Amino acid sequence: MDILYLLAGPLIGSLIGYSTNYLAVRMLFRPLRPIKIGNFRLPFTPGIIPKRKGQLARALGSAVSNNLLTSDDIEKMLLDEALKDLIVSRLADFLCAEEEHTLKTMLTDYCTEEHYFRGKAHLEKVIGDKIISGITQLDLGEIIATESKRVIKQKIEGTMLAFMANEKMINSLTAPIGAMVETYIKENGKDVIGPIIKLEIAKLENQPIGKILTDIGVEKNQVPNLVDKIYSQFVRTKATEFIKALDIAGVVEQKINAMEALEIEKLVLSVMKNELRAIVNLGALLGLLIGALNILI
């Protein structure tokens, strides 16, 4: 009887410690939803993690973005020699391919045909506008009028017409020519230049990228070094901007919010199952010790 009395305190303390810690751990995850009796919601429902899922998602997103996967970390990863050499090598091989990849096939591999043709039309318009704007700024009509006047004077010099054609008469002949040219450019310039631009872009888009590079003076053995410089410069100058656009914190938060509470429970348990079990067992051990101390006191 005395032995049972001595053992009862520690055993009961151990059971209480185990049960309370087990219940506390379970209350992290369960219940998954609020439990209501009429209009009254039972306290501590749902569990802490289901209830605070939104806050947990924001905290994890912020932790990943600000501490685990910062822009500096991603920049270092992208500029790691092994990764950079692999990317540069693949890009250089791709660009130097003789027949496989034209400018058009390369672009349509990474965007829809609709976007490609829309971009192509926009490029044709921009080039046409720039050419017309450049010609207008040259004041081509005035140049033609001035040059016409010079040629007329040169041709009639030393002839009878030189005595009859004064400056005013020559200007009256050449000025309308210049004005007509300017008017024609404004009214018909795009219609004349447009088909030429389309034809040249069509030729360019169907050429292998390797040939385009050769045509502009870039030899095949120079391509890897050129790609390396462009890639490194792009990563160093645009990595931060690119990562901000990715919004890593927002993506992590969105993914966690989209998970069911049961999925989050499985995820946490897959990482912390042993630790949570140790907490429960520690409760039993502490209960046992407290029960034993009560007997000694």
C-alpha positions as CSV (number, residue, x, y, z in Angstrom):
1,M,0.0,0.0,0.0
2,D,2.9,2.3,0.9
3,I,4.6,1.5,-2.4
4,L,1.4,2.3,-4.3
5,Y,1.1,5.5,-2.5
6,L,4.6,6.4,-3.3
7,L,4.2,5.6,-6.9
8,A,0.8,7.2,-7.4
9,G,2.0,10.8,-7.1
10,P,4.8,10.6,-9.6
11,L,2.7,8.5,-12.0
12,I,-0.3,10.8,-11.8
13,G,2.1,13.9,-12.2
14,S,3.7,12.2,-15.2
15,L,0.2,11.5,-16.8
16,I,-0.9,15.0,-16.2
17,G,2.3,16.5,-17.6
18,Y,2.1,14.2,-20.7
19,S,-1.6,15.0,-21.2
20,T,-1.3,18.8,-20.9
21,N,1.7,19.0,-23.2
22,Y,0.1,16.6,-25.7
23,L,-3.1,18.7,-25.6
24,A,-1.0,21.9,-26.0
25,V,0.8,20.5,-29.1
26,R,-2.5,19.3,-30.6
27,M,-4.0,22.8,-30.0
28,L,-1.4,24.2,-32.3
29,F,-3.1,22.5,-35.3
30,R,-6.6,21.4,-34.1
31,P,-9.4,21.9,-34.5
32,L,-9.1,23.0,-38.1
33,R,-12.3,25.1,-38.0
34,P,-14.2,27.1,-35.3
35,I,-16.5,25.1,-33.1
36,K,-19.8,26.9,-32.3
37,I,-22.6,26.1,-30.0
38,G,-25.4,28.3,-31.3
39,N,-23.9,31.8,-31.7
40,F,-21.1,31.0,-29.1
41,R,-17.7,30.0,-30.4
42,L,-15.7,27.8,-28.2
43,P,-12.4,29.4,-27.0
44,F,-9.2,28.3,-28.7
45,T,-11.0,27.1,-31.8
46,P,-9.7,26.9,-34.4
47,G,-6.2,25.9,-33.5
48,I,-3.4,28.5,-33.3
49,I,-1.9,27.7,-36.7
50,P,-5.2,27.5,-38.7
51,K,-6.3,30.7,-36.9
52,R,-3.1,32.6,-37.6
53,K,-2.4,31.2,-41.1
54,G,-2.5,34.6,-42.7
55,Q,0.0,36.1,-40.2
56,L,2.2,33.0,-40.5
57,A,2.1,33.4,-44.3
58,R,3.2,37.0,-44.1
59,A,5.9,36.3,-41.6
60,L,7.3,33.4,-43.6
61,G,7.2,35.5,-46.8
62,S,9.0,38.3,-45.2
63,A,11.6,36.0,-43.6
64,V,12.3,34.3,-47.0
65,S,12.5,37.6,-48.9
66,N,14.5,39.6,-46.3
67,N,16.7,36.9,-44.7
68,L,16.8,33.7,-46.7
69,L,16.7,34.7,-50.3
70,T,17.8,38.4,-50.6
71,S,18.6,40.1,-53.8
72,D,22.3,39.9,-52.9
73,D,22.0,36.1,-52.4
74,I,20.3,35.7,-55.8
75,E,22.9,37.9,-57.5
76,K,25.7,35.9,-56.0
77,M,24.0,32.6,-57.1
78,L,23.5,33.9,-60.7
79,L,27.1,35.1,-60.9
80,D,28.5,31.9,-59.4
81,E,31.2,30.8,-61.9
82,A,29.9,27.3,-62.4
83,L,26.3,28.5,-63.1
84,K,27.5,31.5,-65.1
85,D,29.7,29.3,-67.3
86,L,26.9,26.9,-68.0
87,I,24.4,29.7,-68.9
88,V,27.0,31.5,-71.1
89,S,28.0,28.2,-72.8
90,R,24.4,27.3,-73.6
91,L,23.6,30.8,-74.9
92,A,26.7,31.0,-77.0
93,D,26.0,27.6,-78.6
94,F,22.4,28.7,-79.2
95,L,23.4,32.0,-80.9
96,C,26.2,30.4,-83.0
97,A,24.0,27.7,-84.5
98,E,24.2,27.9,-88.2
99,E,20.7,26.8,-89.4
100,E,18.6,25.9,-86.4
101,H,17.6,29.2,-84.9
102,T,16.4,32.3,-86.7
103,L,15.5,35.5,-85.0
104,K,11.8,34.7,-85.5
105,T,12.0,31.1,-84.1
106,M,14.0,32.3,-81.1
107,L,11.4,34.9,-80.2
108,T,8.4,32.8,-80.9
109,D,9.8,30.1,-78.6
110,Y,9.4,32.5,-75.7
111,C,6.2,34.4,-76.6
112,T,3.0,33.7,-78.4
113,E,2.7,34.4,-82.1
114,E,0.1,37.1,-81.3
115,H,2.6,38.9,-79.1
116,Y,5.4,38.4,-81.7
117,F,3.4,39.9,-84.6
118,R,2.1,42.7,-82.4
119,G,5.7,43.5,-81.3
120,K,6.8,43.3,-85.0
121,A,4.1,45.7,-86.1
122,H,5.1,48.1,-83.3
123,L,8.7,47.9,-84.3
124,E,7.9,48.7,-87.9
125,K,5.9,51.7,-86.8
126,V,8.6,53.0,-84.5
127,I,11.3,52.7,-87.2
128,G,9.1,54.4,-89.8
129,D,8.2,57.2,-87.4
130,K,11.9,57.7,-86.5
131,I,12.9,57.8,-90.2
132,I,10.2,60.3,-91.1
133,S,11.1,62.4,-88.0
134,G,14.8,62.3,-89.0
135,I,14.1,63.4,-92.5
136,T,11.8,66.2,-91.3
137,Q,14.6,67.5,-89.0
138,L,17.0,67.4,-91.9
139,D,14.8,70.0,-93.6
140,L,15.2,68.0,-96.9
141,G,12.9,70.4,-98.8
142,E,15.3,73.3,-98.1
143,I,18.3,71.2,-98.9
144,I,16.8,70.2,-102.3
145,A,15.8,73.8,-103.1
146,T,19.3,75.1,-102.2
147,E,21.0,72.3,-104.2
148,S,18.6,72.9,-107.2
149,K,19.4,76.6,-107.2
150,R,23.2,75.8,-107.2
151,V,22.9,73.3,-110.0
152,I,20.8,75.8,-112.1
153,K,23.3,78.5,-111.6
154,Q,26.1,76.2,-112.6
155,K,24.4,75.0,-115.7
156,I,23.4,78.4,-117.0
157,E,26.7,80.0,-116.2
158,G,28.3,81.5,-119.3
159,T,25.1,81.3,-121.3
160,M,22.5,83.8,-122.4
161,L,20.1,82.5,-119.7
162,A,22.6,83.7,-117.1
163,F,21.7,87.3,-118.0
164,M,18.0,86.6,-118.0
165,A,17.7,84.5,-114.9
166,N,18.2,86.6,-111.8
167,E,18.3,85.3,-108.1
168,K,14.6,86.0,-107.7
169,M,13.6,84.0,-110.8
170,I,15.7,81.1,-109.7
171,N,14.2,81.1,-106.2
172,S,10.8,81.2,-107.7
173,L,11.6,77.9,-109.5
174,T,13.4,76.1,-106.7
175,A,11.4,77.1,-103.6
176,P,8.2,75.3,-104.8
177,I,10.3,72.2,-105.5
178,G,11.4,72.1,-101.9
179,A,7.9,72.8,-100.6
180,M,6.5,70.0,-102.8
181,V,9.2,67.6,-101.4
182,E,8.3,68.4,-97.8
183,T,4.6,68.0,-98.4
184,Y,5.2,64.7,-100.2
185,I,7.3,63.4,-97.3
186,K,4.6,64.4,-94.7
187,E,1.7,63.0,-96.7
188,N,3.3,59.9,-98.3
189,G,6.5,59.2,-96.5
190,K,5.2,56.4,-94.3
191,D,3.5,54.7,-97.3
192,V,6.7,54.7,-99.2
193,I,9.0,53.7,-96.4
194,G,6.6,51.2,-94.7
195,P,6.9,48.4,-97.3
196,I,10.7,48.8,-97.4
197,I,10.9,48.5,-93.6
198,K,8.6,45.4,-93.7
199,L,10.8,43.8,-96.3
200,E,14.0,44.3,-94.5
201,I,12.6,43.1,-91.2
202,A,11.2,40.0,-92.9
203,K,14.7,39.3,-94.3
204,L,16.3,39.8,-90.9
205,E,13.8,37.7,-88.9
206,N,14.4,34.7,-91.2
207,Q,18.1,34.8,-91.0
208,P,20.0,32.4,-88.6
209,I,21.2,34.3,-85.5
210,G,24.7,33.2,-86.1
211,K,24.7,34.8,-89.6
212,I,23.3,38.1,-88.2
213,L,26.1,38.2,-85.7
214,T,28.7,37.5,-88.4
215,D,27.1,40.3,-90.6
216,I,27.6,42.9,-87.8
217,G,31.2,41.9,-87.3
218,V,30.9,39.5,-84.4
219,E,33.0,36.4,-85.0
220,K,32.0,33.0,-83.4
221,N,35.0,32.9,-81.1
222,Q,34.0,36.3,-79.7
223,V,30.4,35.3,-78.9
224,P,31.1,33.6,-75.5
225,N,33.0,36.6,-74.2
226,L,30.3,38.9,-75.5
227,V,27.5,36.9,-73.8
228,D,29.5,36.7,-70.6
229,K,29.9,40.5,-70.5
230,I,26.2,41.1,-71.3
231,Y,25.0,38.5,-68.8
232,S,27.2,39.7,-65.9
233,Q,26.3,43.4,-66.6
234,F,22.6,42.5,-66.7
235,V,22.7,40.6,-63.4
236,R,24.6,43.3,-61.6
237,T,22.4,46.2,-62.9
238,K,19.0,44.5,-63.1
239,A,19.0,41.8,-60.5
240,T,17.5,43.9,-57.7
241,E,14.8,45.3,-60.0
242,F,14.1,41.9,-61.4
243,I,13.8,40.3,-57.9
244,K,11.5,43.1,-56.7
245,A,9.3,42.4,-59.7
246,L,9.2,38.7,-58.7
247,D,7.9,39.7,-55.2
248,I,9.2,36.6,-53.5
249,A,7.5,37.5,-50.2
250,G,4.2,37.9,-52.0
251,V,4.6,34.5,-53.8
252,V,5.4,32.7,-50.5
253,E,2.5,34.3,-48.7
254,Q,0.1,33.5,-51.5
255,K,1.2,29.9,-51.6
256,I,0.9,29.4,-47.9
257,N,-2.5,31.1,-47.8
258,A,-3.6,28.7,-50.6
259,M,-2.7,25.6,-48.5
260,E,-5.3,23.8,-46.4
261,A,-4.7,23.8,-42.7
262,L,-4.1,20.0,-42.8
263,E,-1.4,20.5,-45.4
264,I,0.4,23.0,-43.2
265,E,0.1,20.6,-40.3
266,K,1.7,17.8,-42.3
267,L,4.4,20.3,-43.4
268,V,5.3,21.4,-39.9
269,L,5.2,17.8,-38.6
270,S,7.5,16.6,-41.3
271,V,10.1,19.0,-40.0
272,M,9.3,19.2,-36.2
273,K,7.7,15.8,-35.4
274,N,10.6,14.6,-33.2
275,E,10.9,18.0,-31.4
276,L,7.1,18.1,-30.7
277,R,7.2,14.5,-29.4
278,A,10.2,15.5,-27.2
279,I,8.1,18.4,-25.7
280,V,5.3,15.9,-24.9
281,N,7.7,13.5,-23.3
282,L,9.4,16.3,-21.4
283,G,5.9,17.2,-19.9
284,A,5.7,13.6,-18.6
285,L,9.2,13.7,-17.2
286,L,8.5,17.1,-15.4
287,G,5.2,15.7,-14.1
288,L,7.0,12.7,-12.7
289,L,9.7,14.8,-11.0
290,I,7.1,17.2,-9.5
291,G,5.1,14.2,-8.2
292,A,8.3,12.7,-6.6
293,L,9.2,16.1,-5.0
294,N,5.7,16.3,-3.5
295,I,6.3,13.0,-1.7
296,L,9.7,14.1,-0.4
297,I,8.2,17.4,0.9
